[in-house]
Amino acid sequence: MAEILKGKAVVGQSGGPTAVINQSLVGVIQEAVGHSQITGLLGARHGVRGIIKGDFIDLSKVSGKTLEDVAVTPSSALGSTRDKPDEEYCRKMFEVFKQNDVRYFFYIGGNDSADTANITNQLAVQSGYELRVFHIPKTIDNDLRVTDHCPGYGSAARFVASAVMGDDLDNRSLPGIKIDVIMGRHAGFLTAASVLARTREGAGPHLIYVPEVSFDEDKFAADVDRVMKKYNRCVVVVSEGIHFADGTAVTTKIAKIDEVDGHGNVQLSGTGALGDYLSTLVKAKLGQKLRVRADTFGYLQRSFPGFYSEVDAREARMVGRAAVKCAVQQNVDGSVAMRRTGEGAKYAVETFVTELTSVARQTKSLDAKYIVDGNDIADSYRDYVAPLVGQLPTTGYLF
């Protein structure tokens, strides 16, 4: 094993915020201050953009009380960024690291953040500069490879399941057709979590559509019609990224959307176009007099205060601590991942290190075994998602 490095550490946050991303940040801070090899801890404001500008916060001076307050606060305490660095961008970051004697870099984010960490690590190796680089997983989409699940997903899934449960109760009181649009450009994990809202026979969501299967307008209308005839109401949950058979996202095809994010992706969550389109479609095919409503959950599902999953919060802090321990004690680079060591009431996980290249840029999709007839999620998905979400609100009925 090589000699353990001594120098400053930089930590940053990237991509869409979550309800527990600050738990990972606090985990890094708490663990880092306990290692003498880390001579200073700098927080990069707005991720890689802050590194380029040398815009840092001295995190070693933050009080324990403030840290615990930050930990339970949603969104990114250091600020985030949608910048997607290429090699030249990372080279500028690397120069800042060398100028400040930074020997540890911890980056909290999704697969693009892992790619940034990987490029930076390669530059360090090529130049012979000793730098330990760790990616710390975060995404409500739950689409990072290798790891069983991602910090941030459990809390967002808890919000979605509870919101859909409430929407179903609302729909039960005033029957009609309700359509809820959930985040998920390419992966349907978050939308699939709505299956937890089914608390009894006949409860919604009655139909669930994810981007892993092609969307067909005629089949959709027929599905809604079938449910209406059975229950005289229908609650539908749809991923924002559903697409037609030719691969075109429904939202892209039905609306003139010029807005794109920093990665060049069409903006999906900031518009109600998909919900409006599906509502119009249902009325056109099944009858204009039908009571049809739609909501786009949008950004509410990722930074809703006071409603995080305790398991998610605990694991988010755990992966932050694990990154520092592995970097300092094992003197390695990589991405922190989790594997299950227990199920059900005995649910438990352990962390391990995977190569940065196994996470960078790549994503995973919802397993086909959980998708039923292209319009539903198998009840078996509960076994996977329920431990991550925790106890949901209870409901009572008179009839």
CORGIFEN-V298382 format. One record per pair of residues at least 12 apart in sequence whose ideal C-beta (glycine too) atoms are under 7 Angstrom apart, sorted by the first residue. I is the first residue (numbers start at 0). J is the second residue. Records with the same first field share a line. If there is no record, write none. Layout:
I=J + J
This chain:
0=330
1=330
3=36 + 327 + 330
4=36 + 102 + 129 + 131
5=36 + 38 + 102
6=38 + 100 + 101 + 102 + 103
7=38 + 39 + 41 + 99 + 100 + 101 + 102
8=31 + 37 + 40 + 101 + 103 + 105
9=41 + 43 + 50 + 101 + 104
10=24 + 27 + 42 + 43 + 105
11=43 + 46 + 47 + 49 + 50 + 77 + 106
12=24 + 46 + 75 + 77 + 79 + 107 + 108
13=46 + 47 + 79 + 80 + 106 + 107 + 108 + 112
14=79 + 108 + 109 + 111 + 112 + 138
15=139 + 301
16=73 + 74 + 75 + 79 + 301 + 302
17=137 + 139 + 151 + 154 + 155 + 301
18=73 + 151 + 154 + 155 + 301 + 302 + 303 + 307
19=150 + 151 + 154 + 307 + 311 + 312 + 315
20=75 + 107 + 137 + 151 + 315
21=69 + 70 + 72 + 76
22=70 + 312 + 315 + 316 + 319
23=107 + 135 + 137 + 150 + 315 + 316 + 318 + 319
24=76 + 77 + 107 + 319
25=66 + 69 + 70 + 316 + 319
26=316 + 317 + 318 + 319 + 320
27=105 + 319 + 322 + 323
28=40 + 58 + 61 + 66
29=320
30=320 + 323 + 324
31=323
32=59
34=323 + 327
36=327
37=103 + 327
39=59
40=58 + 59
41=55 + 56 + 57 + 58
42=55 + 56 + 58 + 77
43=55 + 77
44=56 + 77 + 78
45=78 + 79 + 80
46=79 + 80 + 82
47=80 + 82 + 84 + 92 + 115
48=80 + 82
50=92 + 95
51=91 + 92 + 95
53=95
70=316
73=302 + 303 + 304
74=302
81=260 + 261 + 262
82=261
83=111 + 261 + 262
84=115 + 118
86=118
89=115 + 118 + 119 + 122
90=122
92=119
93=119 + 122 + 123
96=130
97=128
102=129 + 130 + 131
103=131 + 326
104=119 + 130 + 132
105=133 + 135 + 322 + 323
106=134 + 135
107=135 + 137
108=137
109=137 + 138 + 143
110=143 + 358 + 359 + 360 + 361 + 362
111=262
112=134
113=134 + 334 + 355 + 358 + 359
114=359 + 360
116=132 + 133 + 134 + 355
117=355 + 356 + 359
119=132
120=132 + 332 + 355
131=326 + 330 + 332
132=332
133=322 + 325 + 326 + 332 + 333 + 335
134=334 + 355 + 358
135=318 + 319 + 322 + 335
136=149 + 150 + 318 + 334 + 335 + 336
137=149 + 150 + 151
138=151 + 152
139=151 + 152 + 155 + 182 + 189 + 300 + 301
140=183 + 186 + 188 + 189
141=186 + 188 + 189
142=185 + 186 + 188 + 362 + 363
143=358
144=357 + 358 + 361 + 362 + 363
145=336 + 353 + 357 + 358
146=336 + 337
147=337 + 338 + 339 + 348
148=337 + 387
150=311 + 314 + 315 + 318
151=311
152=188 + 387
153=308 + 310 + 311 + 387 + 388
154=307 + 308 + 311
155=189 + 300 + 301
156=189 + 192 + 384 + 387 + 388
157=306 + 308 + 388 + 389
158=300 + 303 + 306
159=181 + 189 + 192 + 193 + 296 + 300
160=192 + 193 + 195 + 196 + 388 + 391
161=391 + 392
162=296
163=179 + 193 + 196 + 203 + 204 + 236
164=196 + 198 + 391 + 392 + 394
166=179 + 234
167=196 + 202 + 203 + 204 + 234
168=394
170=203 + 232 + 234
171=232
174=231 + 232
175=232 + 289 + 290 + 291 + 292
176=223 + 227 + 233 + 281 + 289 + 290 + 291
177=234 + 235 + 292
178=235 + 237 + 274 + 277 + 278 + 293
179=235 + 236 + 294 + 296
180=237 + 239 + 273 + 274 + 293 + 295 + 296
181=193 + 236 + 237 + 238 + 239 + 296
182=239 + 268 + 296 + 300
183=209 + 210 + 238 + 239 + 240
184=210 + 239 + 240 + 264 + 267
185=210 + 240 + 362 + 364
186=210 + 362 + 364 + 365
187=209 + 210 + 211 + 238 + 365
188=365
190=207 + 209 + 236 + 238
191=207 + 209 + 365 + 369 + 376 + 380
192=384 + 388
193=207 + 236
194=207 + 376 + 378 + 380 + 381
195=381 + 384 + 385 + 388 + 391
198=394
201=230
203=234
204=234 + 235 + 236
205=226 + 230 + 233 + 234 + 235
206=222 + 223 + 226 + 233 + 235 + 374 + 375
207=236 + 374 + 375 + 376
208=237 + 238 + 241 + 374
209=238 + 365 + 370
210=238 + 240 + 241 + 242
211=364 + 365 + 367 + 370
212=370 + 373
213=242 + 243 + 244
214=241 + 242 + 243 + 249
216=280
220=280 + 281 + 284 + 285
222=374
223=235 + 281 + 285
224=285
237=273 + 277
239=267 + 268 + 273
240=267
248=265
249=273
250=265 + 267 + 272 + 273
251=265
253=272 + 276
254=270 + 272
256=270
268=297 + 298
269=297
271=295
274=293 + 294 + 295
275=293
277=293
278=291 + 293
308=387 + 388 + 389
309=389
310=386 + 387 + 389
311=387
314=337 + 348
317=350
318=335 + 350
321=335 + 350
322=335
325=352
331=352
332=355
333=352 + 353 + 354 + 355
334=353 + 355 + 358
335=350 + 352
336=350 + 351 + 353
337=350
338=351
346=386
